Amino acid sequence: MPKETSSPFTPGLPVPVEFFVGRIKEITRLRNKVKSAQDGRLQVEFLVGERGIGKSSLAAFVKYLAEREHRMIGLHTFLGGVTSLEEMVRRIFDRLLKESVEAPWYDKVKKFFGNHIRQVGLFGISVEFEAPARDLRRMVHDFAPALRNLVNHLKNEKKGILLVLDDINGLASSRDFANWLKSLIDEIATSRKPLPLCLLLVAIDERRQELIQLQPSLARVFNLVEIHPWSETETREFYQNAFSRVSIKVEKSALDLLTRFSGGLPVFAHEIGDAAFNIDTDNYIDSSDALAAVTTAADIIGRKHLEPQVFNAIRSERYRRILRKLAREPLNFEFKRGEVWKRLDRDERKVFDNFLRRMAQLGVLRRDPERGAGAYRFTNLLHFVYFGMEAERVREAGR
């Protein structure tokens, strides 16, 4: 029988602002940066964290606060697949246009863009920013003046701009982007005309380091904001808030299971919570519902969030057993070959060295020479938590 309400969980998507929990320290810091930008002082923040830890959700929440409480223009631009400055600028202005369509100041934005607006859709009910290549190249070069002009156009409605550049993987390895970013920051910082801009870049820390290698001066420009996994309290709060919105009660032992298996990662919490919502039939989630949800979510998480080659490589039951033993201790990202060897059975020992080589080739593990010979560590929190979740799931199922 279909449910009367839709799931409060959003696997694979940024968290809706009404379900946002935790991150108080990071939110406070970023709000202060937004306030400083309002006064015409350029702010450049770099939000880093592991995959699936909620970077985009935090950025979206800060954008919401900047718009509601600080009268800022909030532009959260996703740049997945973008490798050129021209396409980056096109997407930023397209986001501005789409965000403005239902705003009372839309006519001013239309005037700002001139003839670069195109009606799209079957009945022309949507709009898109469109500009020839020559104009886009000029916009890349004149980006700071364009933003200043935009703020001028909207000075009675808005006090500044929060520009979020999210998912910059394709640009982080570009010397052109690194140099453009440094030039933009220098141009704004040295201008006599203040530009109330808070620039927030969002990526894993490796992307930040890539940019610094390409343009070392960026090291002193980026203010680092690092987010970590949710605490147990924050994870519980997330589940309680989400389920209460759809009038579902959760047994304490079930909440313990949901919290433990999430590993503090929002991406996992949403998958597990969504599975629990769909399994539930009586608006009461008990421990059997929770364990069934974890079993369902584990397979979804493995297929969605592990690289296909990693998922295929661990189809070997001996490999899976080894991984479960490696990840069975919470937050123990590091291990030594000899210590693990003692915990393996005869069959597992036969393939252990091949396993280590294969996992290193796939980027799941890497050698850790600082800790001595035979030392390894997981390279990715998401991998570690998934394998730990698998280990816990098997252990619970055997009780």
C-alpha positions as semicolon CSV with decimal commas, in nm:
position;residue;x (nm);y (nm);z (nm)
1;M;0,000;0,000;0,000
2;P;0,151;0,338;-0,102
3;K;0,250;0,574;0,180
4;E;0,059;0,897;0,223
5;T;0,377;1,097;0,275
6;S;0,701;1,101;0,082
7;S;1,033;1,008;0,236
8;P;1,200;1,287;0,435
9;F;1,538;1,156;0,321
10;T;1,716;1,269;0,005
11;P;1,985;1,016;-0,090
12;G;2,240;1,162;-0,329
13;L;2,115;1,520;-0,290
14;P;2,208;1,810;-0,060
15;V;2,005;1,812;0,260
16;P;1,698;2,039;0,260
17;V;1,755;2,325;0,501
18;E;1,478;2,209;0,736
19;F;1,667;1,882;0,801
20;F;2,007;2,039;0,854
21;V;2,174;1,952;1,185
22;G;2,505;2,026;1,355
23;R;2,803;2,212;1,209
24;I;2,743;2,502;1,448
25;K;3,109;2,610;1,460
26;E;3,147;2,603;1,081
27;I;2,816;2,784;1,024
28;T;2,907;3,055;1,274
29;R;3,242;3,110;1,108
30;L;3,097;3,130;0,757
31;R;2,817;3,364;0,871
32;N;3,078;3,597;1,015
33;K;3,259;3,592;0,680
34;V;2,934;3,679;0,503
35;K;2,886;3,973;0,743
36;S;3,239;4,095;0,670
37;A;3,172;4,071;0,297
38;Q;2,864;4,289;0,342
39;D;3,096;4,567;0,457
40;G;3,295;4,547;0,134
41;R;3,578;4,324;0,260
42;L;3,649;4,037;0,024
43;Q;3,630;3,694;0,191
44;V;3,770;3,376;0,035
45;E;3,683;3,048;0,208
46;F;3,764;2,692;0,106
47;L;3,526;2,429;0,246
48;V;3,687;2,084;0,251
49;G;3,587;1,740;0,373
50;E;3,564;1,379;0,263
51;R;3,319;1,268;-0,004
52;G;2,970;1,223;0,133
53;I;3,032;1,424;0,447
54;G;2,788;1,704;0,362
55;K;2,996;1,983;0,210
56;S;2,731;2,082;-0,046
57;S;2,457;2,065;0,217
58;L;2,652;2,298;0,447
59;A;2,717;2,539;0,159
60;A;2,346;2,535;0,069
61;F;2,250;2,607;0,430
62;V;2,493;2,899;0,452
63;K;2,349;3,034;0,125
64;Y;2,000;3,011;0,277
65;L;2,112;3,207;0,584
66;A;2,298;3,464;0,372
67;E;1,986;3,532;0,167
68;R;1,739;3,533;0,454
69;E;1,936;3,712;0,724
70;H;2,195;3,918;0,539
71;R;2,017;4,017;0,216
72;M;2,290;3,866;0,002
73;I;2,262;3,733;-0,352
74;G;2,328;3,363;-0,305
75;L;2,472;3,179;-0,606
76;H;2,543;2,811;-0,541
77;T;2,696;2,697;-0,870
78;F;2,775;2,331;-0,935
79;L;3,066;2,295;-1,175
80;G;3,080;1,918;-1,224
81;G;3,242;1,840;-1,558
82;V;3,345;2,201;-1,620
83;T;3,703;2,242;-1,746
84;S;3,702;2,591;-1,900
85;L;3,672;2,937;-1,749
86;E;3,415;3,035;-2,012
87;E;3,177;2,755;-1,915
88;M;3,232;2,832;-1,547
89;V;3,127;3,195;-1,598
90;R;2,832;3,090;-1,813
91;R;2,707;2,859;-1,536
92;I;2,748;3,127;-1,269
93;F;2,540;3,377;-1,464
94;D;2,288;3,109;-1,562
95;R;2,245;3,029;-1,191
96;L;2,189;3,400;-1,118
97;L;1,925;3,419;-1,390
98;K;1,738;3,109;-1,273
99;E;1,753;3,213;-0,906
100;S;1,604;3,551;-0,999
101;V;1,307;3,442;-1,214
102;E;1,048;3,464;-0,935
103;A;1,217;3,744;-0,742
104;P;1,071;4,097;-0,740
105;W;1,402;4,226;-0,878
106;Y;1,400;3,996;-1,183
107;D;1,348;4,288;-1,424
108;K;1,670;4,445;-1,302
109;V;1,857;4,119;-1,363
110;K;1,707;4,099;-1,712
111;K;1,830;4,449;-1,780
112;F;2,173;4,355;-1,645
113;F;2,199;4,061;-1,887
114;G;2,058;4,247;-2,187
115;N;2,017;4,022;-2,490
116;H;2,192;3,724;-2,331
117;I;1,866;3,566;-2,211
118;R;1,704;3,285;-2,408
119;Q;1,359;3,138;-2,353
120;V;1,376;2,758;-2,334
121;G;1,132;2,472;-2,279
122;L;0,831;2,357;-2,477
123;F;0,635;2,672;-2,403
124;G;0,926;2,904;-2,337
125;I;0,853;2,895;-1,964
126;S;1,215;2,871;-1,857
127;V;1,513;3,094;-1,919
128;E;1,879;3,033;-1,986
129;F;2,186;3,251;-1,996
130;E;2,342;3,237;-2,341
131;A;2,638;3,428;-2,482
132;P;2,871;3,378;-2,779
133;A;3,225;3,256;-2,711
134;R;3,374;3,602;-2,765
135;D;3,144;3,756;-2,502
136;L;3,217;3,475;-2,255
137;R;3,591;3,533;-2,291
138;R;3,537;3,900;-2,215
139;M;3,323;3,811;-1,910
140;V;3,603;3,590;-1,779
141;H;3,844;3,882;-1,809
142;D;3,597;4,136;-1,665
143;F;3,442;3,916;-1,399
144;A;3,509;4,149;-1,104
145;P;3,364;4,458;-1,280
146;A;3,061;4,249;-1,383
147;L;2,995;4,150;-1,020
148;R;3,039;4,509;-0,909
149;N;2,793;4,619;-1,176
150;L;2,546;4,354;-1,059
151;V;2,563;4,474;-0,698
152;N;2,506;4,827;-0,825
153;H;2,196;4,720;-1,015
154;L;2,052;4,557;-0,703
155;K;2,180;4,797;-0,436
156;N;1,828;4,865;-0,306
157;E;1,748;4,494;-0,275
158;K;2,078;4,322;-0,195
159;K;2,390;4,400;0,007
160;G;2,643;4,173;-0,160
161;I;2,714;3,834;-0,316
162;L;2,783;3,491;-0,173
163;L;2,932;3,297;-0,463
164;V;2,969;2,921;-0,402
165;L;3,180;2,729;-0,653
166;D;3,102;2,363;-0,584
167;D;3,238;2,042;-0,736
168;I;3,544;2,205;-0,895
169;N;3,721;1,876;-0,975
170;G;3,755;1,957;-1,345
171;L;3,895;2,304;-1,277
172;A;4,129;2,229;-0,988
173;S;4,391;2,079;-1,221
174;S;4,376;2,380;-1,453
175;R;4,658;2,633;-1,433
176;D;4,430;2,882;-1,608
177;F;4,173;2,853;-1,328
178;A;4,438;2,882;-1,054
179;N;4,587;3,193;-1,213
180;W;4,244;3,344;-1,285
181;L;4,140;3,291;-0,923
182;K;4,455;3,459;-0,792
183;S;4,417;3,751;-1,034
184;L;4,050;3,796;-0,942
185;I;4,129;3,806;-0,571
186;D;4,418;4,049;-0,621
187;E;4,208;4,273;-0,844
188;I;3,926;4,296;-0,590
189;A;4,157;4,335;-0,290
190;T;4,356;4,622;-0,443
191;S;4,066;4,811;-0,600
192;R;3,950;5,141;-0,458
193;K;3,594;5,032;-0,530
194;P;3,484;4,782;-0,266
195;L;3,308;4,465;-0,381
196;P;3,096;4,293;-0,113
197;L;3,182;3,937;-0,214
198;C;3,219;3,618;-0,013
199;L;3,371;3,349;-0,236
200;L;3,326;2,994;-0,110
201;L;3,499;2,707;-0,289
202;V;3,383;2,353;-0,208
203;A;3,589;2,037;-0,273
204;I;3,789;1,759;-0,113
205;D;4,122;1,879;0,024
206;E;4,320;1,720;-0,261
207;R;4,164;1,973;-0,501
208;R;4,273;2,261;-0,278
209;Q;4,628;2,124;-0,273
210;E;4,627;2,087;-0,652
211;L;4,539;2,455;-0,690
212;I;4,813;2,557;-0,449
213;Q;5,068;2,352;-0,643
214;L;4,966;2,531;-0,962
215;Q;4,959;2,875;-0,798
216;P;5,148;2,873;-0,462
217;S;5,025;3,222;-0,368
218;L;4,677;3,077;-0,316
219;A;4,802;2,907;0,002
220;R;4,785;3,236;0,191
221;V;4,455;3,337;0,027
222;F;4,236;3,038;0,114
223;N;4,081;3,038;0,459
224;L;4,030;2,669;0,534
225;V;3,699;2,542;0,674
226;E;3,716;2,169;0,736
227;I;3,413;1,958;0,826
228;H;3,425;1,624;1,002
229;P;3,180;1,335;1,046
230;W;2,869;1,396;1,256
231;S;2,892;1,310;1,622
232;E;2,654;1,044;1,760
233;T;2,438;1,322;1,903
234;E;2,414;1,499;1,567
235;T;2,331;1,174;1,386
236;R;2,054;1,094;1,635
237;E;1,916;1,446;1,601
238;F;1,911;1,407;1,223
239;Y;1,711;1,084;1,236
240;Q;1,474;1,210;1,506
241;N;1,400;1,531;1,315
242;A;1,345;1,351;0,986
243;F;1,118;1,075;1,117
244;S;0,915;1,310;1,338
245;R;0,825;1,517;1,032
246;V;0,643;1,216;0,887
247;S;0,500;1,102;1,224
248;I;0,713;0,789;1,254
249;K;0,840;0,683;1,595
250;V;1,174;0,508;1,636
251;E;1,255;0,255;1,906
252;K;1,567;0,345;2,104
253;S;1,753;0,028;2,004
254;A;1,662;0,095;1,640
255;L;1,791;0,450;1,668
256;D;2,114;0,311;1,813
257;L;2,152;0,085;1,509
258;L;2,075;0,358;1,257
259;T;2,322;0,591;1,427
260;R;2,601;0,335;1,453
261;F;2,578;0,217;1,093
262;S;2,575;0,571;0,952
263;G;2,934;0,626;1,064
264;G;2,875;1,001;1,093
265;L;2,842;1,035;0,715
266;P;2,529;1,220;0,595
267;V;2,539;1,034;0,262
268;F;2,504;0,702;0,447
269;A;2,248;0,836;0,694
270;H;2,019;0,936;0,408
271;E;2,047;0,598;0,235
272;I;1,980;0,407;0,558
273;G;1,701;0,641;0,666
274;D;1,532;0,617;0,327
275;A;1,550;0,238;0,337
276;A;1,398;0,237;0,689
277;F;1,117;0,467;0,577
278;N;1,030;0,239;0,285
279;I;1,048;-0,080;0,494
280;D;0,829;0,054;0,776
281;T;0,461;-0,051;0,767
282;D;0,325;0,066;1,103
283;N;0,482;0,409;1,164
284;Y;0,709;0,251;1,424
285;I;1,065;0,151;1,345
286;D;1,198;-0,126;1,569
287;S;1,539;-0,292;1,566
288;S;1,437;-0,553;1,306
289;D;1,323;-0,272;1,073
290;A;1,650;-0,091;1,134
291;L;1,864;-0,397;1,061
292;A;1,665;-0,472;0,745
293;A;1,720;-0,110;0,640
294;V;2,094;-0,140;0,693
295;T;2,103;-0,460;0,486
296;T;1,913;-0,290;0,204
297;A;2,116;0,030;0,223
298;A;2,452;-0,149;0,232
299;D;2,403;-0,290;-0,117
300;I;2,274;0,045;-0,249
301;I;2,567;0,230;-0,096
302;G;2,816;-0,020;-0,237
303;R;2,676;0,017;-0,589
304;K;2,620;0,392;-0,581
305;H;2,916;0,525;-0,388
306;L;3,199;0,279;-0,441
307;E;3,381;0,303;-0,770
308;P;3,259;0,017;-0,998
309;Q;3,605;-0,138;-1,013
310;V;3,627;-0,143;-0,632
311;F;3,281;-0,294;-0,596
312;N;3,364;-0,562;-0,853
313;A;3,699;-0,638;-0,691
314;I;3,541;-0,710;-0,353
315;R;3,288;-0,958;-0,489
316;S;3,534;-1,226;-0,379
317;E;3,404;-1,346;-0,044
318;R;3,758;-1,382;0,093
319;Y;3,834;-1,019;0,002
320;R;3,512;-0,906;0,165
321;R;3,595;-1,096;0,484
322;I;3,938;-0,935;0,496
323;L;3,792;-0,588;0,448
324;R;3,540;-0,647;0,723
325;K;3,820;-0,740;0,962
326;L;4,023;-0,433;0,861
327;A;3,736;-0,192;0,919
328;R;3,580;-0,350;1,225
329;E;3,737;-0,107;1,475
330;P;3,572;0,238;1,470
331;L;3,794;0,513;1,326
332;N;4,098;0,283;1,303
333;F;4,197;0,396;0,953
334;E;4,549;0,257;0,988
335;F;4,678;-0,097;1,026
336;K;4,990;-0,307;0,994
337;R;5,010;-0,617;0,779
338;G;5,144;-0,834;1,061
339;E;4,868;-0,738;1,303
340;V;4,595;-0,818;1,052
341;W;4,766;-1,144;0,949
342;K;4,711;-1,280;1,300
343;R;4,334;-1,234;1,265
344;L;4,302;-1,408;0,929
345;D;4,215;-1,772;0,868
346;R;4,415;-1,999;0,635
347;D;4,211;-1,919;0,321
348;E;4,230;-1,546;0,383
349;R;4,607;-1,557;0,434
350;K;4,651;-1,721;0,094
351;V;4,512;-1,415;-0,084
352;F;4,611;-1,141;0,163
353;D;4,915;-1,006;-0,023
354;N;4,728;-1,010;-0,354
355;F;4,445;-0,832;-0,176
356;L;4,676;-0,557;-0,047
357;R;4,826;-0,503;-0,394
358;R;4,484;-0,491;-0,558
359;M;4,334;-0,251;-0,303
360;A;4,640;-0,024;-0,338
361;Q;4,602;-0,027;-0,719
362;L;4,236;0,072;-0,683
363;G;4,314;0,352;-0,436
364;V;4,126;0,195;-0,143
365;L;4,448;0,153;0,059
366;R;4,787;0,317;0,045
367;R;5,119;0,242;0,209
368;D;5,205;0,454;0,513
369;P;5,589;0,463;0,522
370;E;5,594;0,705;0,816
371;R;5,460;0,425;1,036
372;G;5,716;0,171;0,919
373;A;5,729;-0,135;0,695
374;G;5,399;-0,312;0,634
375;A;5,189;-0,011;0,741
376;Y;4,878;0,085;0,541
377;R;4,585;0,319;0,575
378;F;4,248;0,370;0,409
379;T;4,260;0,659;0,162
380;N;3,891;0,748;0,182
381;L;3,656;0,777;0,480
382;L;3,363;0,665;0,267
383;H;3,538;0,335;0,182
384;F;3,631;0,277;0,546
385;V;3,281;0,343;0,681
386;Y;3,119;0,127;0,413
387;F;3,338;-0,173;0,493
388;G;3,290;-0,113;0,864
389;M;2,915;-0,103;0,808
390;E;2,937;-0,434;0,623
391;A;3,130;-0,586;0,913
392;E;2,873;-0,463;1,166
393;R;2,585;-0,582;0,948
394;V;2,726;-0,935;0,926
395;R;2,793;-0,942;1,301
396;E;2,437;-0,823;1,384
397;A;2,282;-1,073;1,143
398;G;2,469;-1,355;1,317
399;R;2,334;-1,274;1,663
